[in-house]
Amino acid sequence: MFGNDAEFLLSIHRTHASELQAEAAADRLARALPRRHPRGWLGRRHHTARVTDARR
């Protein structure tokens, strides 16, 4: 249908390259931001109490 249209192939390549760059930028941003750990209804104290109880 398109044959070897260089402009068409180049536009596909540029589109794909820009999508990959945007995805890489999003990944870098996600790694740079601090992770938010969901806490249970008792908060962190419940988890630390379990660890100390297990060691006894």
The first five atom37 places (N, CA, C, CB, O) and aatype in JSON, in Angstrom:
{
  "aatype": [12, 13, 7, 2, 3, 0, 6, 13, 10, 10, 15, 9, 8, 1, 16, 8, 0, 15, 6, 10, 5, 0, 6, 0, 0, 0, 3, 1, 10, 0, 1, 0, 10, 14, 1, 1, 8, 14, 1, 7, 17, 10, 7, 1, 1, 8, 8, 16, 0, 1, 19, 16, 3, 0, 1, 1],
  "atom_mask": [
    [1, 1, 1, 1, 1],
    [1, 1, 1, 1, 1],
    [1, 1, 1, 0, 1],
    [1, 1, 1, 1, 1],
    [1, 1, 1, 1, 1],
    [1, 1, 1, 1, 1],
    [1, 1, 1, 1, 1],
    [1, 1, 1, 1, 1],
    [1, 1, 1, 1, 1],
    [1, 1, 1, 1, 1],
    [1, 1, 1, 1, 1],
    [1, 1, 1, 1, 1],
    [1, 1, 1, 1, 1],
    [1, 1, 1, 1, 1],
    [1, 1, 1, 1, 1],
    [1, 1, 1, 1, 1],
    [1, 1, 1, 1, 1],
    [1, 1, 1, 1, 1],
    [1, 1, 1, 1, 1],
    [1, 1, 1, 1, 1],
    [1, 1, 1, 1, 1],
    [1, 1, 1, 1, 1],
    [1, 1, 1, 1, 1],
    [1, 1, 1, 1, 1],
    [1, 1, 1, 1, 1],
    [1, 1, 1, 1, 1],
    [1, 1, 1, 1, 1],
    [1, 1, 1, 1, 1],
    [1, 1, 1, 1, 1],
    [1, 1, 1, 1, 1],
    [1, 1, 1, 1, 1],
    [1, 1, 1, 1, 1],
    [1, 1, 1, 1, 1],
    [1, 1, 1, 1, 1],
    [1, 1, 1, 1, 1],
    [1, 1, 1, 1, 1],
    [1, 1, 1, 1, 1],
    [1, 1, 1, 1, 1],
    [1, 1, 1, 1, 1],
    [1, 1, 1, 0, 1],
    [1, 1, 1, 1, 1],
    [1, 1, 1, 1, 1],
    [1, 1, 1, 0, 1],
    [1, 1, 1, 1, 1],
    [1, 1, 1, 1, 1],
    [1, 1, 1, 1, 1],
    [1, 1, 1, 1, 1],
    [1, 1, 1, 1, 1],
    [1, 1, 1, 1, 1],
    [1, 1, 1, 1, 1],
    [1, 1, 1, 1, 1],
    [1, 1, 1, 1, 1],
    [1, 1, 1, 1, 1],
    [1, 1, 1, 1, 1],
    [1, 1, 1, 1, 1],
    [1, 1, 1, 1, 1]
  ],
  "atom_positions": [
    [[0.82, -1.18, 0.0], [0.0, 0.0, 0.0], [0.88, 1.26, 0.0], [-0.94, -0.01, 1.21], [0.69, 2.14, -0.84]],
    [[1.84, 1.35, 0.96], [2.7, 2.53, 1.01], [4.01, 2.31, 0.27], [2.98, 2.92, 2.45], [4.67, 3.28, -0.11]],
    [[4.39, 1.07, 0.06], [5.66, 0.79, -0.59], [6.81, 1.14, 0.32], [0.0, 0.0, 0.0], [6.8, 0.82, 1.51]],
    [[7.8, 1.81, -0.24], [8.98, 2.21, 0.53], [9.01, 3.73, 0.69], [10.27, 1.71, -0.14], [10.04, 4.36, 0.44]],
    [[7.92, 4.29, 1.08], [7.84, 5.73, 1.26], [8.7, 6.13, 2.46], [6.37, 6.19, 1.45], [8.36, 5.84, 3.61]],
    [[9.81, 6.78, 2.2], [10.77, 7.11, 3.25], [10.17, 8.06, 4.28], [12.02, 7.73, 2.63], [10.44, 7.91, 5.48]],
    [[9.39, 9.02, 3.86], [8.79, 9.96, 4.81], [7.82, 9.27, 5.76], [8.07, 11.08, 4.06], [7.77, 9.58, 6.95]],
    [[7.05, 8.32, 5.22], [6.11, 7.58, 6.05], [6.86, 6.73, 7.08], [5.21, 6.69, 5.17], [6.5, 6.72, 8.26]],
    [[7.89, 6.02, 6.63], [8.67, 5.19, 7.55], [9.36, 6.04, 8.61], [9.7, 4.36, 6.77], [9.44, 5.66, 9.77]],
    [[9.86, 7.2, 8.19], [10.53, 8.08, 9.14], [9.54, 8.63, 10.17], [11.21, 9.22, 8.39], [9.89, 8.79, 11.34]],
    [[8.33, 8.93, 9.75], [7.34, 9.44, 10.69], [6.95, 8.36, 11.7], [6.09, 9.94, 9.95], [6.74, 8.66, 12.88]],
    [[6.84, 7.11, 11.25], [6.55, 6.01, 12.18], [7.7, 5.85, 13.17], [6.32, 4.68, 11.41], [7.47, 5.67, 14.36]],
    [[8.93, 5.93, 12.68], [10.1, 5.79, 13.54], [10.13, 6.91, 14.58], [11.39, 5.79, 12.7], [10.38, 6.64, 15.75]],
    [[9.88, 8.13, 14.16], [9.91, 9.27, 15.09], [8.8, 9.15, 16.13], [9.78, 10.59, 14.32], [9.0, 9.46, 17.31]],
    [[7.62, 8.72, 15.7], [6.52, 8.56, 16.64], [6.86, 7.51, 17.69], [5.23, 8.17, 15.9], [6.65, 7.72, 18.89]],
    [[7.39, 6.38, 17.22], [7.74, 5.31, 18.14], [8.85, 5.75, 19.08], [8.16, 4.05, 17.37], [8.81, 5.45, 20.27]],
    [[9.84, 6.47, 18.56], [10.95, 6.94, 19.39], [10.45, 7.92, 20.45], [12.03, 7.61, 18.52], [10.89, 7.86, 21.6]],
    [[9.54, 8.8, 20.08], [9.02, 9.75, 21.08], [8.18, 9.05, 22.13], [8.19, 10.84, 20.39], [8.19, 9.46, 23.29]],
    [[7.46, 8.0, 21.76], [6.71, 7.22, 22.74], [7.65, 6.53, 23.72], [5.82, 6.17, 22.04], [7.39, 6.5, 24.93]],
    [[8.74, 5.98, 23.2], [9.72, 5.32, 24.07], [10.38, 6.32, 25.02], [10.78, 4.6, 23.23], [10.61, 6.01, 26.19]],
    [[10.69, 7.51, 24.52], [11.3, 8.52, 25.37], [10.34, 8.98, 26.46], [11.74, 9.72, 24.52], [10.75, 9.2, 27.6]],
    [[9.07, 9.13, 26.13], [8.08, 9.53, 27.13], [7.92, 8.45, 28.2], [6.72, 9.82, 26.47], [7.79, 8.75, 29.39]],
    [[7.94, 7.2, 27.77], [7.82, 6.1, 28.72], [9.03, 6.03, 29.64], [7.66, 4.76, 27.98], [8.9, 5.8, 30.84]],
    [[10.23, 6.24, 29.08], [11.44, 6.24, 29.89], [11.44, 7.4, 30.88], [12.69, 6.31, 28.99], [11.87, 7.24, 32.02]],
    [[10.96, 8.55, 30.46], [10.89, 9.7, 31.36], [9.91, 9.44, 32.5], [10.48, 10.96, 30.59], [10.18, 9.81, 33.64]],
    [[8.8, 8.81, 32.2], [7.82, 8.48, 33.24], [8.41, 7.48, 34.23], [6.53, 7.91, 32.62], [8.18, 7.58, 35.43]],
    [[9.17, 6.5, 33.73], [9.81, 5.53, 34.62], [10.84, 6.2, 35.52], [10.48, 4.42, 33.79], [10.91, 5.9, 36.71]],
    [[11.65, 7.11, 34.95], [12.64, 7.83, 35.76], [11.96, 8.66, 36.83], [13.51, 8.72, 34.87], [12.43, 8.71, 37.97]],
    [[10.87, 9.31, 36.48], [10.15, 10.12, 37.46], [9.57, 9.25, 38.57], [9.04, 10.91, 36.78], [9.62, 9.62, 39.74]],
    [[9.03, 8.09, 38.2], [8.45, 7.19, 39.2], [9.53, 6.68, 40.15], [7.74, 6.0, 38.52], [9.27, 6.5, 41.34]],
    [[10.74, 6.44, 39.64], [11.82, 5.98, 40.5], [12.37, 7.1, 41.37], [12.94, 5.39, 39.67], [12.88, 6.84, 42.46]],
    [[12.27, 8.35, 40.91], [12.81, 9.48, 41.66], [11.9, 9.87, 42.83], [13.01, 10.67, 40.74], [12.39, 10.37, 43.84]],
    [[10.62, 9.65, 42.7], [9.69, 10.03, 43.75], [9.71, 9.01, 44.89], [8.27, 10.16, 43.19], [9.89, 7.82, 44.64]],
    [[9.55, 9.47, 46.12], [9.51, 8.52, 47.24], [8.27, 7.65, 47.16], [9.55, 9.26, 48.6], [7.19, 8.1, 46.77]],
    [[8.44, 6.41, 47.53], [7.31, 5.48, 47.48], [6.41, 5.69, 48.69], [7.79, 4.02, 47.43], [6.9, 5.92, 49.8]],
    [[5.13, 5.62, 48.46], [4.17, 5.75, 49.56], [3.62, 4.36, 49.84], [3.02, 6.75, 49.21], [2.94, 3.75, 49.01]],
    [[3.92, 3.87, 51.02], [3.44, 2.56, 51.41], [2.07, 2.7, 52.07], [4.45, 1.86, 52.36], [1.89, 3.49, 53.0]],
    [[1.13, 1.93, 51.59], [-0.18, 2.01, 52.25], [-0.1, 1.43, 53.65], [-1.25, 1.25, 51.42], [0.5, 0.38, 53.88]],
    [[-0.7, 2.11, 54.57], [-0.68, 1.65, 55.96], [-2.02, 1.02, 56.31], [-0.36, 2.82, 56.93], [-3.06, 1.39, 55.77]],
    [[-1.97, 0.07, 57.2], [-3.19, -0.55, 57.68], [-3.94, 0.39, 58.62], [0.0, 0.0, 0.0], [-3.49, 1.51, 58.86]],
    [[-5.02, -0.04, 59.11], [-5.84, 0.82, 59.97], [-5.19, 1.07, 61.32], [-7.2, 0.21, 60.16], [-5.6, 1.98, 62.04]],
    [[-4.19, 0.27, 61.69], [-3.47, 0.51, 62.93], [-2.17, 1.28, 62.71], [-3.16, -0.81, 63.6], [-1.53, 1.68, 63.68]],
    [[-1.79, 1.5, 61.48], [-0.58, 2.24, 61.19], [0.66, 1.38, 61.29], [0.0, 0.0, 0.0], [0.58, 0.15, 61.27]],
    [[1.81, 2.04, 61.39], [3.09, 1.33, 61.43], [3.33, 0.6, 62.74], [4.21, 2.29, 61.18], [4.01, -0.42, 62.75]],
    [[2.8, 1.11, 63.83], [3.1, 0.53, 65.14], [2.72, -0.94, 65.22], [2.37, 1.3, 66.23], [3.4, -1.72, 65.89]],
    [[1.67, -1.31, 64.55], [1.22, -2.7, 64.58], [2.29, -3.61, 63.96], [-0.12, -2.85, 63.83], [2.57, -4.69, 64.49]],
    [[2.87, -3.18, 62.84], [3.88, -3.99, 62.15], [5.15, -4.11, 62.99], [4.2, -3.38, 60.78], [5.71, -5.2, 63.09]],
    [[5.62, -3.02, 63.58], [6.83, -3.08, 64.39], [6.61, -3.93, 65.64], [7.29, -1.69, 64.77], [7.53, -4.6, 66.09]],
    [[5.41, -3.89, 66.18], [5.13, -4.71, 67.36], [5.18, -6.19, 67.0], [3.77, -4.36, 67.95], [5.65, -7.01, 67.8]],
    [[4.73, -6.54, 65.84], [4.8, -7.94, 65.42], [6.22, -8.41, 65.28], [4.07, -8.14, 64.11], [6.54, -9.54, 65.65]],
    [[7.1, -7.56, 64.74], [8.5, -7.95, 64.54], [9.17, -8.19, 65.89], [9.26, -6.87, 63.75], [9.9, -9.16, 66.04]],
    [[8.93, -7.32, 66.85], [9.57, -7.49, 68.17], [8.99, -8.69, 68.9], [9.39, -6.22, 69.03], [9.71, -9.38, 69.63]],
    [[7.7, -8.95, 68.72], [7.09, -10.13, 69.36], [7.66, -11.42, 68.78], [5.56, -10.1, 69.19], [7.82, -12.4, 69.49]],
    [[7.95, -11.41, 67.51], [8.46, -12.62, 66.86], [9.88, -12.94, 67.32], [8.43, -12.46, 65.35], [10.28, -14.1, 67.34]],
    [[10.63, -11.92, 67.69], [12.02, -12.15, 68.1], [12.12, -12.72, 69.51], [12.81, -10.86, 68.02], [13.13, -13.34, 69.85]],
    [[11.11, -12.54, 70.32], [11.17, -13.0, 71.72], [11.06, -14.47, 71.86], [10.09, -12.38, 72.53], [11.09, -15.0, 72.97]]
  ]
}
